[in-house]
């Protein structure tokens, strides 16, 4: 009798343990390691026992004089305004000598050959505004180190991208600044009811923008974002956003951030509904701006030589201080709230990027009179630069999640 009970007891003990491991593995958004101090401040953020992992998003920048970028100004995928080496931006050597050091573990640089082998016969897509394009260009230039035969690629509504023939991998960007469909319409008094309105931008909160509406079956990994166009500097009161659902205007009308939340809810629901469960989905949180002394259209500047100190971050970015760069944290709260309970993983690159006021193109935009027309660029990032660290983190998380199945 005892011999018959033993297999049953083993099964009863093994099954709950297996279910527990599975439950944690599908929730775990972190890269695992073995050298984290279980008492570290970061341990309270973990979904798994602290000694087995670290949070790649918390840490510090450490100066490493031997650190060099993985590509240069000759990468064929550069966008001119972000090609800071070619544009002779000052201090580029120092900008790229800082290494992100997460608390309790190391962040290794991506191995382009190893990563493309992992992704063989698969495709990666970025959907969102120009900060996701900034991210994409860094990704393409890094991956090209493994395949000099990489070719420019632009299909299926993609704004730009590349095909890596050695590995049969496509990486592309679909421009959709609000994610939802929007279009200009001439003034409609029944919608606005205000004097001084020149027209409206109609936003259909439940309809994806056409540039990414037909990519459901193409990508194996997707990185979404939206946020930088959600401001009154982009859509002033004379040309406001007016929100529609089911083809009808939403009443009462929504203010900017309320509309942002409704669009988020609808676009996240759309992604959850139509994309296959096997698709690995990330949502990149906001990339912080570093305008000092005014916004982009108010002579704001970012001529800094060093990263910010940790003690300065709240002064710059805490919404309570009402600075010109406060939107990142406001929008992040709404994004994180919307993503709860979904299969979409937050890619929280905000904090590590907040430090780097020194790493924007600023006045080195590569075009005569660009600054006088557009102001300094304290929003996008120099390349090579901070997005290369984003690539290191994203590829670690892709590898980890693919290994977990």
C-alpha positions as CSV (number, residue, x, y, z in Angstrom):
1,X,0.0,0.0,0.0
2,X,2.8,2.4,0.9
3,X,4.6,1.8,-2.4
4,X,1.4,2.7,-4.2
5,X,1.0,5.9,-2.3
6,X,4.5,7.2,-2.9
7,X,4.0,8.1,-6.6
8,X,0.7,9.9,-5.8
9,X,2.4,11.9,-3.0
10,X,5.2,12.9,-5.4
11,X,2.7,14.0,-8.0
12,X,0.7,16.0,-5.4
13,X,3.9,17.8,-4.2
14,X,5.3,18.4,-7.7
15,X,2.1,19.8,-9.3
16,X,1.6,22.9,-7.0
17,X,5.3,23.7,-7.3
18,X,5.2,23.5,-11.1
19,X,2.1,25.7,-11.2
20,X,3.8,28.2,-8.9
21,X,6.9,28.4,-11.1
22,X,4.8,28.8,-14.2
23,X,2.7,31.5,-12.6
24,X,5.7,33.6,-11.6
25,X,7.5,33.1,-14.9
26,X,4.6,34.6,-17.0
27,X,4.6,37.7,-14.8
28,X,8.3,38.2,-14.4
29,X,9.4,41.3,-16.4
30,X,13.0,41.3,-15.2
31,X,16.3,39.9,-16.4
32,X,17.6,37.2,-14.0
33,X,20.9,37.2,-12.3
34,X,22.5,35.6,-9.2
35,X,24.4,38.3,-7.5
36,X,21.7,40.7,-6.2
37,X,21.8,41.6,-2.5
38,X,18.4,40.4,-1.2
39,X,18.4,43.5,1.1
40,X,18.9,45.9,-1.8
41,X,16.4,48.8,-2.1
42,X,15.3,47.4,-5.5
43,X,14.1,44.1,-4.0
44,X,10.7,45.4,-3.1
45,X,9.8,45.9,-6.7
46,X,10.4,42.3,-7.7
47,X,7.8,39.6,-8.4
48,X,10.3,36.8,-7.8
49,X,12.7,36.2,-4.8
50,X,15.2,39.0,-4.8
51,X,18.4,36.9,-4.9
52,X,17.5,35.5,-8.3
53,X,17.1,38.7,-10.3
54,X,17.4,42.4,-10.7
55,X,15.4,45.3,-12.2
56,X,17.3,46.6,-15.2
57,X,15.5,49.9,-15.1
58,X,16.9,51.1,-11.7
59,X,20.6,51.9,-11.3
60,X,23.2,54.6,-12.0
61,X,25.4,55.8,-14.8
62,X,29.1,55.0,-14.3
63,X,31.8,56.7,-16.3
64,X,34.0,54.3,-18.3
65,X,36.7,56.0,-20.3
66,X,37.3,52.8,-22.3
67,X,33.7,52.5,-23.5
68,X,33.2,53.1,-27.2
69,X,30.0,53.1,-29.3
70,X,29.2,50.1,-31.4
71,X,28.7,52.1,-34.7
72,X,29.7,55.4,-36.1
73,X,28.4,58.2,-38.4
74,X,28.6,55.9,-41.5
75,X,25.6,53.7,-40.5
76,X,23.3,53.9,-43.6
77,X,20.2,54.0,-41.4
78,X,21.0,57.2,-39.6
79,X,18.6,60.1,-39.6
80,X,20.6,63.3,-40.3
81,X,19.4,65.3,-37.3
82,X,20.4,62.6,-34.9
83,X,23.7,61.7,-36.4
84,X,25.6,63.8,-33.9
85,X,29.1,62.6,-34.8
86,X,28.6,63.7,-38.4
87,X,27.1,67.0,-37.2
88,X,30.1,67.5,-35.0
89,X,28.3,67.7,-31.7
90,X,30.6,68.7,-28.9
91,X,31.5,66.1,-26.2
92,X,30.3,63.0,-28.1
93,X,33.2,61.0,-26.8
94,X,32.2,61.7,-23.2
95,X,28.5,61.2,-23.9
96,X,29.2,57.6,-25.0
97,X,31.6,56.9,-22.2
98,X,28.8,56.5,-19.6
99,X,27.6,52.9,-18.8
100,X,24.3,52.1,-17.3
101,X,24.8,49.9,-14.2
102,X,21.6,48.4,-12.8
103,X,21.4,47.8,-9.1
104,X,22.7,44.3,-8.2
105,X,23.6,43.0,-11.7
106,X,25.4,43.8,-14.9
107,X,23.8,44.9,-18.2
108,X,25.9,43.4,-21.0
109,X,26.0,44.9,-24.4
110,X,23.9,43.1,-27.0
111,X,25.8,40.6,-29.1
112,X,24.3,41.4,-32.6
113,X,25.2,38.0,-34.1
114,X,23.8,36.1,-31.2
115,X,20.6,38.1,-31.0
116,X,19.9,37.9,-34.7
117,X,20.5,34.1,-34.5
118,X,17.9,34.0,-31.7
119,X,15.5,36.0,-33.9
120,X,16.2,34.1,-37.1
121,X,13.1,34.0,-39.4
122,X,11.3,36.5,-37.1
123,X,10.4,40.2,-37.3
124,X,10.4,43.1,-34.8
125,X,8.2,46.1,-35.1
126,X,8.1,49.6,-33.4
127,X,4.8,51.5,-33.5
128,X,4.5,55.1,-32.2
129,X,6.0,58.5,-32.4
130,X,9.5,59.7,-33.5
131,X,11.1,58.6,-30.2
132,X,10.3,55.0,-31.2
133,X,11.9,55.9,-34.5
134,X,15.0,57.1,-32.6
135,X,15.0,53.8,-30.8
136,X,14.6,51.9,-34.1
137,X,17.6,53.7,-35.8
138,X,19.8,52.8,-32.9
139,X,18.6,49.2,-33.1
140,X,19.3,49.0,-36.9
141,X,22.8,50.4,-36.6
142,X,23.7,48.0,-33.8
143,X,22.3,45.0,-35.6
144,X,24.0,45.9,-38.9
145,X,27.3,45.0,-37.2
146,X,26.2,41.4,-37.7
147,X,25.1,41.8,-41.3
148,X,26.7,44.4,-43.6
149,X,24.2,43.3,-46.3
150,X,21.3,44.8,-44.4
151,X,18.9,46.6,-46.7
152,X,16.5,49.4,-46.2
153,X,12.9,48.1,-46.0
154,X,9.6,49.9,-46.2
155,X,6.4,47.9,-46.6
156,X,3.1,47.1,-44.9
157,X,2.7,50.8,-43.9
158,X,6.2,51.0,-42.4
159,X,7.7,54.4,-42.2
160,X,11.2,52.9,-42.4
161,X,13.1,49.7,-41.5
162,X,15.7,47.2,-42.5
163,X,15.9,43.6,-43.7
164,X,18.9,41.4,-42.5
165,X,19.2,38.7,-45.2
166,X,21.8,36.6,-43.4
167,X,19.2,35.9,-40.7
168,X,15.9,36.6,-42.5
169,X,14.9,39.2,-39.9
170,X,13.0,42.4,-40.5
171,X,13.0,45.3,-38.0
172,X,10.7,48.3,-38.9
173,X,8.9,51.3,-37.6
174,X,5.3,52.3,-38.2
175,X,4.6,56.0,-37.5
176,X,1.4,56.5,-35.5
177,X,2.0,59.5,-33.2
178,X,-1.4,59.2,-31.4
179,X,-1.8,55.4,-32.1
180,X,-5.4,56.1,-32.9
181,X,-6.5,57.4,-36.3
182,X,-6.7,61.2,-36.5
183,X,-7.3,63.7,-39.3
184,X,-7.7,67.4,-39.9
185,X,-11.3,68.8,-40.4
186,X,-12.4,72.3,-41.0
187,X,-14.2,74.2,-38.3
188,X,-17.4,72.5,-37.2
189,X,-19.4,74.8,-34.9
190,X,-21.6,72.0,-33.6
191,X,-18.5,70.3,-32.2
192,X,-16.5,73.3,-31.0
193,X,-18.9,76.0,-30.0
194,X,-16.0,78.3,-29.5
195,X,-14.8,81.4,-31.3
196,X,-11.2,81.4,-32.6
197,X,-11.3,77.7,-33.6
198,X,-9.6,77.3,-37.0
199,X,-10.5,73.7,-37.3
200,X,-10.2,70.4,-35.4
201,X,-8.2,67.2,-35.4
202,X,-10.7,64.4,-35.2
203,X,-9.4,61.5,-33.2
204,X,-11.3,58.2,-33.5
205,X,-10.3,56.6,-30.2
206,X,-11.4,53.1,-31.2
207,X,-9.8,53.0,-34.6
208,X,-6.0,52.3,-35.0
209,X,-4.0,54.6,-37.3
210,X,-3.8,53.1,-40.8
211,X,0.0,52.8,-40.7
212,X,-0.2,49.9,-38.2
213,X,-3.7,48.6,-38.8
214,X,-2.6,45.7,-41.0
215,X,0.4,44.3,-39.2
216,X,-1.4,41.8,-37.1
217,X,0.2,38.6,-38.6
218,X,3.7,40.0,-39.5
219,X,5.6,40.7,-36.3
220,X,6.8,38.4,-33.5
221,X,7.9,41.2,-31.2
222,X,6.2,44.7,-31.0
223,X,7.2,47.8,-29.1
224,X,4.5,50.5,-28.8
225,X,4.6,54.1,-27.5
226,X,2.7,57.3,-27.7
227,X,3.0,60.5,-25.6
228,X,5.1,63.2,-27.2
229,X,2.3,64.6,-29.3
230,X,-0.1,64.8,-26.3
231,X,0.4,68.4,-25.4
232,X,-1.0,71.9,-26.1
233,X,2.2,72.9,-27.8
234,X,1.3,70.4,-30.6
235,X,-2.5,70.9,-30.5
236,X,-3.3,74.4,-29.2
237,X,-6.8,75.6,-28.4
238,X,-7.2,77.1,-31.9
239,X,-6.7,73.6,-33.5
240,X,-7.8,71.2,-30.7
241,X,-8.2,67.4,-30.6
242,X,-11.8,66.4,-30.7
243,X,-12.5,62.8,-29.7
244,X,-14.9,60.4,-31.4
245,X,-16.1,56.9,-30.6
246,X,-18.2,54.7,-32.8
247,X,-18.2,57.5,-35.3
248,X,-19.8,60.0,-33.0
249,X,-18.2,62.8,-30.9
250,X,-17.7,62.1,-27.3
251,X,-19.8,64.3,-25.0
252,X,-18.9,66.0,-22.8
253,X,-15.8,66.8,-24.7
254,X,-12.5,65.5,-23.3
255,X,-9.5,67.5,-22.2
256,X,-6.1,66.4,-23.5
257,X,-5.0,63.9,-20.9
258,X,-8.5,62.5,-20.5
259,X,-8.5,61.9,-24.2
260,X,-5.1,60.3,-23.9
261,X,-6.4,57.8,-21.3
262,X,-9.4,56.9,-23.5
263,X,-7.2,56.3,-26.5
264,X,-4.8,54.2,-24.4
265,X,-7.7,52.1,-23.1
266,X,-9.0,51.5,-26.6
267,X,-5.7,50.8,-28.3
268,X,-4.5,48.5,-25.6
269,X,-7.9,46.6,-25.9
270,X,-7.4,46.4,-29.6
271,X,-3.8,45.0,-29.3
272,X,-5.0,42.4,-26.8
273,X,-7.9,41.4,-29.0
274,X,-6.4,41.1,-32.5
275,X,-2.7,40.2,-32.0
276,X,-1.8,36.6,-31.5
277,X,-0.9,35.6,-27.9
278,X,2.5,34.3,-29.1
279,X,3.5,37.9,-30.1
280,X,5.8,39.4,-27.4
281,X,4.4,42.9,-26.8
282,X,6.2,45.8,-25.0
283,X,5.0,49.3,-24.3
284,X,7.9,51.8,-23.9
285,X,7.2,54.4,-21.3
286,X,8.0,58.0,-21.9
287,X,11.4,59.3,-23.0
288,X,12.0,62.4,-20.9
289,X,12.7,65.8,-22.5
290,X,15.4,68.2,-21.1
291,X,14.3,71.7,-22.1
292,X,15.8,74.2,-19.7
293,X,14.4,77.8,-19.5
294,X,11.4,77.2,-21.7
295,X,9.7,74.7,-24.0
296,X,10.9,73.7,-27.5
297,X,9.1,76.7,-29.0
298,X,10.2,79.1,-26.2
299,X,13.9,79.0,-26.6
300,X,14.4,76.0,-24.3
301,X,18.0,74.8,-24.2
302,X,19.9,71.6,-23.3
303,X,23.6,72.6,-23.6
304,X,24.8,70.4,-20.7
305,X,28.2,68.6,-20.4
306,X,27.3,66.1,-17.7
307,X,24.4,63.8,-16.7
308,X,22.1,65.2,-14.0
309,X,22.6,64.2,-10.4
310,X,19.9,62.0,-8.8
311,X,19.0,64.9,-6.5
312,X,18.1,67.0,-9.5
313,X,15.6,64.6,-11.1
314,X,12.5,65.6,-9.1
315,X,13.2,69.2,-9.7
316,X,13.1,68.6,-13.4
317,X,10.4,66.0,-13.7
318,X,8.1,65.9,-10.7
319,X,4.7,67.2,-11.9
320,X,4.3,69.1,-8.6
321,X,7.1,71.4,-9.7
322,X,5.1,72.3,-12.9
323,X,8.2,72.4,-15.1
324,X,8.2,72.1,-18.9
325,X,9.3,68.5,-18.7
326,X,6.6,67.2,-16.3
327,X,4.5,65.3,-18.9
328,X,6.6,62.2,-18.9
329,X,5.7,61.1,-15.4
330,X,2.1,62.2,-15.7
331,X,1.6,60.1,-18.9
332,X,3.6,57.2,-17.4
333,X,1.1,56.9,-14.5
334,X,-1.8,56.7,-17.0
335,X,0.1,54.1,-19.2
336,X,1.0,51.9,-16.3
337,X,-2.5,52.0,-14.9
338,X,-3.9,51.0,-18.3
339,X,-1.5,48.1,-18.8
340,X,-2.3,46.4,-15.6
341,X,-3.8,42.9,-16.1
342,X,-2.8,42.8,-19.8
343,X,-0.2,40.8,-21.7
344,X,1.7,43.9,-22.6
345,X,5.0,44.4,-20.7
346,X,6.0,48.0,-19.6
347,X,9.4,48.9,-20.9
348,X,10.3,51.6,-18.3
349,X,13.2,53.4,-19.8
350,X,12.2,56.8,-18.3
351,X,14.3,56.9,-15.1
352,X,17.6,55.9,-16.6
353,X,17.0,58.5,-19.4
354,X,16.1,61.3,-17.0
355,X,19.7,61.6,-15.9
356,X,21.0,62.3,-19.5
357,X,20.4,66.0,-20.1
358,X,23.8,66.0,-21.8
359,X,22.9,63.5,-24.6
360,X,20.5,65.4,-26.9
361,X,21.3,66.9,-30.4
362,X,20.6,70.4,-29.0
363,X,21.9,72.9,-31.6
364,X,23.8,70.3,-33.6
365,X,21.1,69.4,-36.1
366,X,23.0,69.2,-39.3
367,X,21.0,71.8,-41.2
368,X,21.6,75.5,-41.6
369,X,19.0,77.6,-39.7
370,X,17.3,74.5,-38.2
371,X,17.6,75.9,-34.7
372,X,16.1,79.2,-35.7
373,X,13.1,77.4,-37.2
374,X,12.6,74.5,-34.8
375,X,14.6,75.4,-31.7
376,X,17.0,73.1,-30.0
377,X,16.3,69.4,-30.0
378,X,16.2,68.4,-26.3
379,X,13.7,65.6,-26.9
380,X,15.3,63.2,-29.3
381,X,18.7,61.6,-28.6
382,X,22.1,61.7,-30.3
383,X,23.1,58.5,-32.1
384,X,25.2,56.7,-31.0
385,X,23.8,57.5,-27.6
386,X,21.2,56.6,-24.9
387,X,19.0,54.5,-27.2
388,X,21.9,52.1,-27.5
389,X,21.4,51.3,-23.8
390,X,17.6,50.9,-24.5
391,X,18.6,48.3,-27.1
392,X,20.8,46.4,-24.6
393,X,17.8,46.3,-22.2
394,X,15.2,45.4,-24.8
395,X,17.3,42.6,-26.3
396,X,17.9,41.1,-22.8
397,X,14.2,41.1,-22.1
398,X,13.4,39.6,-25.5
399,X,16.0,36.8,-25.0
400,X,14.7,36.1,-21.5
401,X,11.0,36.0,-22.5
402,X,11.8,33.8,-25.5
403,X,13.9,31.4,-23.4
404,X,10.9,31.2,-21.0
405,X,8.7,30.3,-24.0
